[in-house]
Amino acid sequence: MSQQKSLHSICRWTFNPGKGGFVPGDVREEWNSRNLDTVKTIGIIKERIAPRLPDNVELGYEVHYNSEIDEKSAGALADALIDAKMSLAMITPGAHSHFAYGGIASPDKREVAAARELGLKTVDLAYGLMKKAWHKDIPPTLVLWNGSFGYDVASIGVRTMYQNLKESVAGLCKYEEKAGGKLYIAIEPKPNEGHPAMLLPTVASAIMFWYKLEQEFSVTRAKKGVNKEFGHSEMIGLDLVNDTVEEIDNDALVHMHLNSQGYNDGIILGGPGKYDIDHGTRINGMNITLAGLIRTAGYKRWKGHDMVPRAYDNVTQAIDRVIRSILSWEACDQAAQKIDEKALLTHLENRETARAEDMLRAALVDAQQAFDRMYKA
């Protein structure tokens, strides 16, 4: 079985002291802002996570500008990544930290201007102080998360917001092209949160958006696509397999977040109609199929773990969640490689779906056994 290089990225926001809200916000007090900054998290990954992973796994890091990284901290972060043999995998404008009325899509012209400036500064930082921390072969992804560009009033103003969004993203893409054109740019769809309604809620709407930018603003679709967050599709009951096929078919598979709502494994609760739980990768039949799809499509870019610890986890348990998430995906990928694809397709052609199910169920056992071997090692 081929154990090709596998790129996984870990997110700064995973290392938080607690969710807050209806559950404690200080269950992991040693991870509060006084004790742990963005640079120090690299030490945790280097010392407590990387040694627990297989040799074929390479690690990257994901951050928000300017809440988790800025011009003052970027140099030290780049040095820490290089020291830990990690790379900048993803950077995103943290617009949701600043803008509550639509961000780059806002009806408020002043907010649009400020949000656009935040995006341009994100590009500047990626090509500036963070450039030395890029992977030598795999450039980072600039992800546009739509947590800020949403709305809560069903009015004709939504049309204006959508046009603002197109103009904003087109301008950002052209700015990035002049800066070097090396970054991959991905839209991360989400059906809700931080607003009841979002402008780009699904993978299909994100793909269509890129076609509109190409038609109306001459923005090339090369290196443009979707950051598919598995859990976001699950939140509204969409089919992750079909989402992935659409991305592959439109050459829009450029980044992904593997975490799950959990409902597909019959053990962890979550799924359609639930809020964004951000569990790590689960070992289930869906993820085995997805691993097979992206492998045969030749996907070799970053696989992010956009997850948060459980509301009751201490630091040791929180770190263990990240390790388990990475190993779970690797286990699903190994199991996918063992499936006899020709036999599976023959069963489906002959309408022998029960036999096809048997093959996939056996793969699920293979994945759990692979996980157990890696975790115990």
Residue pairs with C-beta under 8 A, 6 or more apart in sequence:
1 334
1 337
1 338
2 337
3 54
3 56
4 56
4 300
5 56
5 58
5 300
6 56
6 57
6 58
6 303
6 330
6 333
7 57
7 58
7 59
7 60
7 89
7 135
7 138
7 300
7 301
7 302
7 303
8 53
8 57
8 58
8 59
8 60
8 302
8 303
8 304
8 305
8 326
8 329
9 59
9 60
9 61
9 62
9 89
9 90
9 302
9 303
9 304
9 305
10 45
10 49
10 59
10 60
10 61
10 62
10 304
10 305
10 322
11 61
11 62
11 63
11 304
11 305
11 306
11 307
12 38
12 41
12 61
12 62
12 63
12 64
12 68
12 69
13 64
13 68
13 306
13 308
14 305
14 307
14 308
14 309
14 318
14 322
15 31
15 36
15 41
15 44
15 318
16 28
16 31
16 308
16 309
17 25
17 26
17 27
17 28
17 29
17 30
17 31
17 32
17 33
18 24
18 25
18 26
18 27
18 28
18 311
19 25
19 308
19 311
23 311
23 312
24 311
26 32
27 311
27 312
27 313
27 314
28 309
28 313
28 314
28 315
28 318
29 35
30 36
30 315
31 315
31 318
36 44
37 73
38 63
38 68
38 69
38 73
38 77
39 73
39 76
39 77
39 80
42 61
42 77
42 80
42 81
42 83
42 84
42 86
43 80
43 84
44 319
45 59
45 61
45 84
45 86
46 83
46 84
46 86
48 319
49 59
49 319
49 322
49 323
50 59
50 84
50 85
52 323
53 59
53 323
53 326
53 327
54 327
54 330
54 374
57 326
57 330
58 85
58 86
58 87
58 135
59 84
59 85
59 86
59 87
60 86
60 87
60 88
60 89
60 90
60 135
60 140
60 302
60 304
61 77
61 81
61 86
61 87
61 88
61 89
61 90
62 89
62 90
62 91
62 92
62 304
62 306
63 69
63 77
63 88
63 90
63 91
63 92
64 91
64 92
64 93
64 94
64 97
65 91
65 92
65 93
65 94
65 118
65 121
65 122
65 125
66 94
66 118
66 121
67 94
67 97
68 94
69 77
69 91
69 125
69 130
70 125
71 125
71 129
74 125
74 128
74 129
74 130
75 129
77 130
77 133
78 88
78 129
78 130
78 132
78 133
81 87
81 88
81 133
82 132
82 133
86 133
87 133
87 134
87 135
87 138
87 140
88 126
88 130
88 133
88 134
88 135
88 140
89 135
89 140
89 141
89 302
89 304
90 140
90 141
90 142
90 143
90 227
90 255
90 302
90 304
91 122
91 125
91 126
91 130
91 140
91 141
91 142
91 143
92 122
92 142
92 143
92 144
92 145
93 115
93 118
93 119
93 121
93 122
93 144
94 118
95 103
95 104
95 115
95 118
95 119
95 145
95 147
95 148
95 149
96 103
96 145
96 147
96 148
96 194
98 114
98 115
98 118
98 148
99 106
99 111
99 114
99 115
99 148
100 148
100 194
101 107
101 108
101 111
102 108
102 111
102 112
102 148
102 149
102 150
102 151
102 161
102 164
103 111
103 112
103 115
103 148
103 149
104 112
104 115
104 116
104 119
104 148
104 149
104 164
104 165
104 168
104 169
104 172
105 112
105 149
105 161
105 162
105 164
105 165
105 168
105 199
106 112
106 115
106 149
106 161
106 164
107 157
107 160
107 161
107 164
112 164
112 168
115 148
115 168
116 168
116 171
116 172
119 144
119 168
119 172
120 172
120 175
122 142
123 142
123 172
123 175
123 176
123 179
123 183
124 179
126 140
126 142
126 183
127 179
127 180
127 182
130 140
134 140
138 300
138 301
138 302
139 182
139 183
139 184
140 183
140 184
140 302
141 183
141 184
141 185
141 186
141 227
141 254
141 255
141 301
141 302
142 176
142 183
142 184
142 185
142 186
143 185
143 186
143 187
143 188
143 227
143 255
144 169
144 172
144 185
144 186
144 187
144 188
145 188
145 190
145 227
146 187
146 188
146 189
146 190
146 198
146 199
146 200
147 190
147 193
147 194
148 194
149 161
149 165
149 198
149 199
149 200
150 192
150 194
150 195
150 196
150 197
150 198
150 199
151 157
151 158
151 161
151 195
151 196
151 197
151 199
152 195
152 196
152 197
154 197
158 199
161 199
162 199
165 199
165 200
165 209
166 209
166 212
166 213
166 216
166 217
167 217
169 187
169 209
169 213
169 219
170 213
170 216
170 217
170 219
172 185
173 185
173 213
173 219
173 224
174 217
174 219
176 183
176 185
177 220
181 223
183 223
184 223
184 224
184 225
184 254
184 255
184 301
185 223
185 224
185 225
185 254
186 224
186 225
186 226
186 227
186 254
186 255
187 200
187 206
187 209
187 210
187 225
187 226
187 227
188 206
188 226
188 227
188 228
188 229
188 232
188 257
189 198
189 200
189 201
189 202
189 203
189 205
189 206
189 226
189 228
189 229
189 232
189 233
190 198
190 200
190 201
190 229
190 232
190 235
190 276
191 198
191 201
191 202
191 232
191 235
191 236
192 198
192 201
192 235
193 275
193 276
200 206
200 209
201 236
202 233
202 236
202 238
202 243
203 226
203 228
203 233
203 238
203 243
203 246
203 247
204 243
204 246
206 225
206 226
206 252
207 225
207 226
207 246
207 247
207 250
207 252
210 219
210 221
210 224
210 225
210 252
211 221
213 219
213 221
213 224
214 220
214 221
221 251
221 252
223 254
224 252
224 254
225 247
225 250
225 251
225 252
225 253
225 254
225 255
226 247
226 252
226 253
226 254
226 255
227 254
227 255
227 256
227 257
227 304
228 240
228 243
228 244
228 247
228 253
228 255
228 256
228 257
229 256
229 257
229 259
229 306
230 240
230 256
230 257
230 258
230 259
230 260
230 261
230 287
230 290
231 257
231 259
231 260
231 261
231 270
231 276
231 277
231 278
231 279
232 276
233 239
233 240
233 243
234 240
234 260
234 261
234 263
234 264
234 270
234 271
234 272
235 261
235 271
235 272
235 273
235 274
235 275
235 276
236 272
237 271
237 272
237 273
240 286
240 290
241 286
241 289
241 290
241 293
244 253
244 290
244 293
244 294
245 293
246 252
247 253
248 293
248 294
248 297
253 294
253 297
253 299
254 301
255 301
255 302
255 304
256 294
256 302
256 303
256 304
257 304
257 305
257 306
258 280
258 281
258 287
258 303
258 304
258 305
258 306
258 325
258 329
259 278
259 279
259 280
259 281
259 305
259 306
259 307
259 325
260 268
260 270
260 279
260 280
260 281
260 282
260 284
260 287
261 270
261 271
261 274
261 276
261 277
261 279
262 268
262 269
262 270
262 271
262 277
262 279
262 282
263 269
263 270
263 271
263 272
263 274
264 271
264 282
264 284
264 285
264 286
264 287
265 282
265 283
265 284
268 279
268 282
270 277
270 279
278 306
278 307
278 308
279 307
280 305
280 307
280 321
280 322
280 324
280 325
280 328
281 287
281 305
281 324
281 325
281 326
281 328
281 329
281 332
282 328
283 328
283 331
283 332
283 364
283 367
283 368
283 371
284 332
284 364
285 360
285 361
285 363
285 364
287 328
287 329
287 332
288 332
288 335
288 336
288 339
288 360
288 363
288 364
288 367
289 336
289 360
290 332
291 329
291 332
291 333
291 335
291 336
292 336
292 337
292 339
292 341
295 333
295 336
295 337
303 329
305 322
305 325
305 326
307 321
307 322
307 325
309 317
309 318
309 321
310 317
310 318
310 321
313 321
323 375
324 375
327 371
327 374
327 375
328 367
328 371
330 370
330 371
330 374
331 367
331 368
331 370
331 371
331 374
332 367
334 366
334 367
334 370
335 363
335 364
335 366
335 367
335 370
336 363
338 363
338 366
339 359
339 360
339 363
340 359
343 359
344 356
344 359
344 360
347 353
347 355
347 356
347 359
348 356
